[in-house]
Structures are given as structure tokens and as C-alpha cells.
Amino acid sequence: MSTTPASTEIKDEIEDVQNIADQRKIAIDKVGIKDIKHPVKVSDRTTGEQHTIANFNMYVNLPHQFKGTHMSRFVEILNQHEREITVKSFREMLGQMTERLDAESGYIEMNFPYFVNKEAPVSKVKSLMDYDVTFIGEITGTQTMMTVKVVVPVTSLCPCSKNISDYGAHNQRSHVTLTVRVDSFVWIEDLIDLVEKEASCEIFGLLKRPDEKFVTERAYDNPKFVEDMVRDIAARLNDDSRITAYTVESENFESIHNHSAYALITKGFD
């Protein structure tokens, strides 16, 4: 006869509470894990790959008949994808997540700082510039959509200020947020370059005096309203066959006002 109390007996099988039927008949659109940090390798146009730390949100849908999802499986999937993250591998991770969790739809958002080693225009001194980048993957049935979002800081100079002033013109730092849906590979640097070429001037981490003179005069010779910025970028995107949909936003942190100027163009998103 066993002397072990019934309350301490080890069960051969542990009940899976998540699989218990739920009687409320209410489906959940997104359930999963949020704000989990993980080291990743991202494709880099110059060096091949770049190591960074990403913040992940991972969700699936939950049919009305299930009580809960299996949260631990999200982390397992993430740990299996420490290799280089690309549009292709991101799609694979989406498919694996919905399959492992018996879901009809899934969503992964990966936000990370991305660094570009930029060369100053005159002195050629190099310094790192950081950009905020987000990969967003969505899968519903057999349809997969990949979206890339990048925030690019630039300089904008006001055409009106230049036109009415005897000398000088007000300028400011601006954030251009470019969100694109892609159906083939696109370098992060391609998107950054596109935005910077349409600004009054790009921004650098380190400038010597000859460089500062260059960027000041470059911005003065290339004035743009916030409306000009989004239109010029949109025109470039319209000619890029890799881009199936886009949203371009520009926020100018006005140097002579206590508010920002803002403009947005979107095309192709439902």
C-alpha cells in the first residue's frame, strides 16, 4: 500500500487547460505575446548581415471553441529563428507559427534599430546613423503579406522662408516614415536612400566644418515643403515594381513654431 498522499501523487498526464472547450462562443482576433526582446541577424547591403536586438509582437487568431492558445510555442518558434532575418525567413516563421498553433491567421511585428555607416560629404569621415525599422508579417489562410516600415530623419528647409527673407531660411529636422508592402526582396538601405535623396538634405552622425558648410548650402539650394517631400517620395515609389502598396508620412519639427507640419500619402493599402 502506498504511503504517498493522494495530493502529491505525480500524474502521468498533465491536463492541457488551453484545449478545454469555451462556452462563450466569442472568437479572439489576436492573442499571443507582446514586447519580447530577442537577438537577430538582419540582411545588410554593405556587410552581408547586421546583429541587432529586436522587439517582437507575435499573435494568432483563436476560434471561439478554444479556451486559450499555447503561449510557450511562440517563444519556441522565435528561438528557432536566430538566423538571418529576411523577407523570406519572416514568411517562413509566419507559416510555422500558424501551423504550430492551429491558427487560421497570424501576425508578427519585429521592431529594431538598424545602423548605417555613413560617409560625410566632404571630409569623408565615417559615422553610424541609426534608423528605426519594423518588419510586419501577416498571414490569412494561404495569403501572406509583408510590410516594411522605416523612420528616416532628414533636414527640410522652408521654400517660403527662403523666398521672403533677405538672407537665410528656417530649416528643421524632419521624420519621414515610409511604410511599404513588398512582394520581393528590398534592402533596408534602398528605402533609406530613396527618402534621403528627396529631402532638402540628409543627416549625418558626424560632420567636420567643411561638411557642415556643404549640408547647410545643400539644404538652402533644395527647399521643400512637407507637401513636396511626400509627393516626391510617392513619385519614386510609383516607379518601383517591388512596392505593391505604400504610406509615406513626413513630420517637420518646425523651428519657428511650437507645432509640427505634417503630410501623408497612401496608396494600395485596403
N, C-alpha and C positions, 0 to 999 in steps of 0.2 A: 504493500500500500504506500502511495506517495505521500511524503510529508510536506511537499511544496504547496503553499496556499494557492487556491484557485486564482486569486487576483494577480499572482506573479507568474503564472504559467506562460511560457512562450508559445504564441500561436504559430502554427505552420504557415498561415497566410494572414497578411495584414489587409484589412478592408480598404478598398480604394474609394474614398468618400466622394471624390470628384465625379465618379461614374454613376453615382446614385441618381435616379430619375428625379427631376424637378417638376413640381406640380403647378407652378405658376404660369406656365406656357408663355413666357416672355423671353425672346431671344436677346442676346447681347451683341452689339455691333463690334466692339473691340474689347478684348481682355488680354492681359499679358503682364510684361514687366516694363518699368519705366526708369530712366536715368541710371542705367548700369554702365559703368566705365570699363573699357577693355582696350588693351594694346592692339593695334592693327598695322598692317603694311599697305600703303596706298601707292598706286602707279604714279611715278614721277617722270615727266618728259625728259628731264636732264640726266638724272642719276639712275633711272630704272625703277626704283622704289624708295619710299619715304616712310620711316617709322613715326607713328604719332599715337595719341590717345584719343579714342572716340567715345562719345556718349550715345548709348543705344536706347531706343524705344522699340519694343517688339510686341505685336498684338496679332491675335486671330479672332475670328468671329466664334460665337458659341451658340449652337442651336438651343432652342427653348427646352428640350427634353433633358439636357445635361446640367448638373448642379454646378460644376466647375471645370476649369482647364487644368493642365498639368504644368505648373509654373516652372518646375525644375528642368523641364525639357528645353525651355527657351535658353537657359544658361548652357546646357549641354551642347546645343546647336552652335551657340556663339563660340564656345571653346574649340569646336571642331573647325572653325574658320579663322584661324590665326594667320593663315597665309595671306598673300597679297589680295587686297580687296579691289575688284574691278566691277564694271557693269555686269560682266558675265558671271563672276562668282557671287555677286549680290543676287542675281536672278536665281542661281542655284540654291542659295541659302533660303530664299523665299519659298521655293518649291519644297525644300526639305522640311521647313517649319510647318507648312500646311499639311504635309503628308504625315509627319510625326504626331501632329496634334489633331488629326482627322478633321481638319477645318476646310471650309469652302473658300474662305478668303483670308489673306494675311497682309500685314503691314510692318515694314521695318524702316526706321529712321536712324541714320547714323550721322552725328554732327562732330566735326573735328577741326582743329586748327591745321592749316596747310601752309607750308613755308616755301617761298621762292627766293633764291639767291640772286638779287638784282644788282646790276652794274650802273653806277652813276653815269650821267650822260657825257660829262667832260673829263673828270678825273679818273673815271673807270674804277673807282673804289667800289668794292662789293659789300653788300649788307643784306641781311634777311628781312623780308617783308612777310607778315602773317596775314592770312585770309581765312575768313570763317566759311567753311564748306559743309554742306549737308547732302547726303545721298538719301533718297526716299524711294523705297520699292513697294509696290502694291500688286497683289495677285488676287484675281477673282476667277475661279474655275480654271480655264486654260489661258486666260488673258493676263499678261504681265506688263506692268508699266514702270519705267524707271525715270526718276526725276532727279536732276542735279541742281543744287542751289548754291550760289557763291555770292558773298558780300565783298565788293571791291571798293576800297577807299580811293578817292581821286580828288583833284582840285578842279573847282569850277570858278570862272570869272564872269561877272555880270556884263553883258553887252550894253545895257542901258547906262550903267555907271561909267563905262569907258567912253560912251558916246557923248555924255553930257558934262564930263569932267575935263578941266584944263590939263590935268595930269593925274595919273594913277587910275585905279578902278578897284572896287571892293571884290575880294575873292574869298573863298572859304573851302574847307574840306567837305566833301560830299560822300555819301554812301550810295553806291549803285548796287541794288540787289537783283541778280539775274537768276531766274528760275526757268530751267528748260527741261522739256521731256525729250528724251533721245531714244532712237531705235538702233543705234550703232555706237561704237566707241568714240568718246570725245575726251581729249586731255583737259584736265582742270585748267592748265595754263592757257589752252586755246580760248576758254571763256574769259579768263582774266585779261589776256591780250586784247580781245575784242572790245571789252569795256574801256580799258585804258587808252586805246587808240582814239576813242570817240569823246574823251574828256578834254577839258581845257589843257590839263597836264596830268601825268601820272604822279604818284607819290613814291618816295624812296625812304628807306630806313636811315641812310647816312648820305649827307651831301657836304662837299667842300665848297668854298666860296665861289669858284667858277661854276660849279653845278647849280648853286643857289641862284646865281645870275641867269643861268640858262633856263631853269624851270620858271622863274618869275617872268622872263620875257616870252617864253613859250606860252604860258597861260594868257598873257596880255595879247598875244597875236592870235589867240584861238578862243575868244569869248563865247560862252554858251549859256543860255537859259536852261533851267531844269527841263523845259519842254523840248529844247534842242537835243539834250542828252538822250532822253528816252526815244525820241524819233530816230536819231542817227543810229542808235544801237539796234532798234527794231528793224531798220532797213537792212542792216548787216545780217541779222538773224533770218530775215525773209529769204536771203540768198543762200542759206546754209542748209543743204539737203539732209543733214544729220539731225536737225532740230524739227520735231513734229509739232511742238507747242511751246509757248514761252510766255513769261511775265517779266517785264523789266520795270523796275521802280528806281527812282532817284530821289534822294532826300538831301537837300542842300542846307547845311547848318549855317544859316545866314550870319555874316559877321557884323552887319549893321542893324539887325533886328533880333528880338528875343523870341523868334519862332523860326521854323524851318519852311523852306519851299519844297513842294512835293509833286511828283507826277508819276503816272503809271500807264503802261500799255500792256494788254494781254491778248493773246491770240491762240486759239486751238484748244484751250482747256474747256472742259464741259462745265 
